[in-house]
Amino acid sequence: MKRERGSIVSMQTMDRMERLATTVLGWLPGWCLLVVIVLPEPAHASDVAILKSAEIAAYHVAVDAFKSAAPSGTTFVEYDLQGDLERGRKLAKQIRASDTALVFAVGLKAALAAKLEIVDIPIIFSMVLDMTKYHLAAPNMTGITMEVPLERQFATMRSVLPKLRRVGVLYDPAKTGALMDEAKRQARALGLDLIARPVQSEKEVPGALRAVLPQVEALWLVPDTTVLTGEALRFILSAPLDQNVPVIGFSPEFVRSGALVGLSVHYGDVGRQAGQLAKKILNGQNFSSIPSVPPDRVRLAVNLNTAAFLGLTIPPEVVSRADEVY
């Protein structure tokens, strides 16, 4: 296998994805952390290298959870890309030359650097939005995806809004086109009509939203960097409420800001799951038998104030299983 195999993503595109990941992670609940800078040292056979895209609080939460779930006695050596892919490739070469037993890559640039430079050490990636788009697949690579499975999202919509039929969504075909194709297929299987409105720039978002709202009974948000910009987000959350259309988000922060319901992945859960995966690999499980997997825990947030404003009643059984209620 050639080391350079896979898509070579432009720095601008990666920066935008990292910014979206940072923004999305910022929308999720977080805690203030004490950041400890660990200088790379020569690795030992039991070492696990932790390669981080940047110093982001959410990444630290994932790393701490990973360490807690990894085998006891493991030595961890941390490397920071500082947001620089080329620096990441140099660090990855350093890791490959060591006796590192496993690499935990946190963030898109860390995952790409590891994939490009490390071909003979197991790699577990995490905290990456849309792994398929960036071809994060290799014989020595697995990970925990950040996306909530579509079937889980649509099932939740139905449990909250039992009579729901028409769901609107804005998306950029260049970024989430493949997601929309699969979403349409799954929506049809559940008897939902997914009205997907394409946009090619953030300037098109307000007009597209105004056009789609009269046609739908709920607006579904997906992590698309063209649609969900800082300037557009306030309008995206407020305009549907003005037309009595509930918003289905993917972050507790969206729900806190007025969305009716949201399913999200907590970065501590992702780190824990990655640590459990690392334990299997370090204990000798055949790496090729461990594919990338979706999160094993999804958190639900509901906004009862929004429900009251819209004249909706969220079923009690949904409220009782919610992790956060506003």
N, C-alpha and C positions, 0 to 999 in steps of 0.2 A: 504494500500500500504506500502510495506516495504521501509524504508528510504534508504537502500543500493541498491535499485533496479536500474538496468542499468549496463552498462559495466564498469568494473574497468580498467582504462587505465594505462599502465605502465608510470612511471615518465619520462623515456627516450622518449617514444612516445609523451607524452604531451609537453615535453621540445622542441622537434623538431617541433611540430605544432605551439607552441608559437613563436619559432624562425622564422618559415616561415611566420606566421602572422605579426611578427615585421618587417621582411624583405619586405613582400608585402606592408605593410603600409608605410614602408620607401620609396618604389618605387612610392607611391602616393604623390601628393603635400602636403606639410605641412607648418606649421608656428612655429616660436619660441614662447614658452609659458612660462608664469610665473607660476611655480608650487607652489601651496599653500597646505601645509600639514594640513589636518583637523583631529583632534583627535576625535575618537568616543565619543559621549556623550549619556546619556540616551535618548531613542527615545520617541516621542510623537505620538499621534494617527494619525496625519497628516504627519508624517515623511516618507521620502523615503530613504532607505539605498542604497548607491552606493558602490558596491563591485567590486574592480578593481584587475585584475591579477597582475599588476605591474605598475610602473610609466613610462609609454610610452607616448610620445607626442601625438600620434594618439588617444590614449585612452582619453586624456584630451580634445581633440577637440570634440570627441563624447560626453563626459560628459557635456561639456559646451553647446553643441547644445541640449542635452537632457533637461538640466535645463531650457533653454530658451523656450522650447516647452511644458514643463510640466505645470500643473495648477498653476496660480499665488497664492502666499501664502504658497506654499509647503516648508517644511523644509527638507534640504538634509544633511545626515550624511554619510561621506565617510570613507571607509575601504580599506586598501591596503594589498593584500596578500604577496607582495614583492616576487612574483614568487614561493611561497611555498604553495602547495595544503593543507598540514596539518594545516598550519596557517589559510588558508582560511576556513577550516572546523570548526575551533575554532571560527573564526569571525562569520561564518554563524550561529553557535549555539547561539552566543551572540545576533545576530540579531533576531533569532527566539524567544528568551526569552523576547524581547522588544515588544513595541506596534507599531512596524513598519507596515505601511500600504502596502508597495510595495518594491520590491528589483529590482534594475537595476544592472545586472551582466555584467561586461565588460571584455571580454577575455575568453579563454577556461577554465583555471583553476578556475576562479571566477564562471563561469557557472556550472562547475562540483561540486564545493564546495556547491553552493546554492542548486543544485538538490539533493545532497546526504543528506543535513542537514535540509532543509527547505521544509516542506510538506504542510503547511497551510497558507502561505502568497504568493500572486501573485509574480511571477518572470518574468522579461523581460530580455532576454540575447541579447548581441550584440557583434560584433567584433570577431566572431568565424567562422573559416573556416571549412566547412564540418560538419554541425550540425548532420546530419544523422549518420555519422560514430561514433559519441560519444553519440548517443541516448539521445539527449537533448529534450526529450519529457516527460511530466508529466502533470497530471490534473491541476496543478497550475503554469505551465510554458509555456511561449510563447516567441517569439523573432523576430528579423530582421535578415535574413540570409545575408551573404556576397557575395553569388554567383549570378552572372548575369544569368538569365534564359537561358537555352540552346537554346530555340527557338529564343530568341533575338540575341544571338551570331551568330547563323547560318544565320539568316535573314540579319544581318549586313555584314557578309562575302559576301553574295550574292549581296547586294546593292553596295558594293565596287568593287567586282569582278564578274560581271554579268555572265561571261562564266565559272565560277568555277565549277569543277566537283569532283576532287580528292583532299582530304584534309588529310594531315598527322598529327599524334600526337604521342608523346612518353608518356608512363605512367607506373606506377608500379601497377600491379594488386592488390597487397595487400593494396594499399592506395587509388587509384582512379579507381579500377575495376568496381564498381557499377556505377560510373559516366560514364565510357566508354560504358557500356551496354546500358544505357539510351541514350547516345550521338549517338551511332550507330543507334538506333531505330529512333530517330528524324532526323538524317541525311538522312537516307533512305527515309523517308517521304517527304523530300525536294529535292530528286533527287541527293543527295551528296553521294559520296563514301568515307567513313571515313576509312583511312588506319592507324590503331592503332598498334603501335609497342611496345610490352611490354619490360620493363627492370626491373631487380631486384636489381641493385646496380648502384651507380653513375658512376662506372667504365665502365658500359655497354653503357652509354649514347652516347659518341662520335661515336662508331661503329654503334649503332642503328640509329643515325641521318644520318650518311653517307649512310646507306642502304635504308632509307626511302625517302630521298630527290629526287632521280631520278624518283620516282614513283608518285610524287604529284605536285600539282600546288600551294599549300599554306601549311604552317606549322602552326598549331594551338597550342598555349601554354595553359596548364592548371596548376593550383596550386598544384603541386605534389612535395613533399619534396625530393624524390629520384632523380627526373629529374632536378629540378631547384635549384642546389646548387651554391654557389658563384663561384666556380671554373669552372663549366660547362656553366654558363650563357653567358659569353662572346662568347664562341664557338657556343652556340645555336643561338645567335643573328647574328653572322657573317657568319657562314658556309652556311646558306640558301641563303644569298645575293650573295655569290660567285657563286651559281648555279642558280641565277635569280629566286629564290623562295621567295615570300613575307611571312613575319611572322605576325600572328595575335596574339596579346598579350592581357593581362588583366590589364595593368597598363599604365598610361601616361609615366612613366619612361622607360618602354620597348619601347614605340613609340619614345620617345626622343632619345633613344639609337639605333634606326634603324628599329624597327618594323614598318610595314606599317600602321596598325590601331590597336586600343585597346579600349575595353570597360571596364569600371571600376566603382567601387562603392566608393564614397567619404565618409570618416568616419563622417564628419559633417552631411551629409544627413542621414546616419544611425542613429546617435544620435537624430536628429530632429524627424525622423519617430518613434523611440522608445519613445520619449517624448509625441508624439501625441497618441501613444498607451496607455501610462501611464495615460494620461488625460481621456481617455475613461473608463479605469478600475477604476480610483479613483472617477469618476463621476457616477459609479454604473453599468456600462455595464456588463452583464453576462460574466465572464471570460472564461467559456468553449466555448463561441461562437467566441473567438478570436484566430485563429490558428497562427502558425509562418508564416511569410509572406516574400516574396522576397523584395528587395529594390524597392521603388517606383520611384526612379530616377537613371538612369544609364548615366554615362558621356562618351562621345566619343572623342577620340584623333586620329588625322591622321598626317602622315608625308609626306608632298608633296615632300621633297627632296628624300626620299626613293622611292616614286612613279616615280620621274623623272629618278633616277638611274636605276630602273627596266623597264623603258619604258612604264609605266602604267599611265593612266589618271583616277583619282578618280572623279566620277560624281559630278558636281557642287552642286547638291542638298544634297549630303553627306557632302561635305566640309562646306556648309552653316549652317548645323545643328551641326557641331562639336564644342565641348567645348574648345578644344585645337588644334591648327594647327601649325605644325613645318615645 
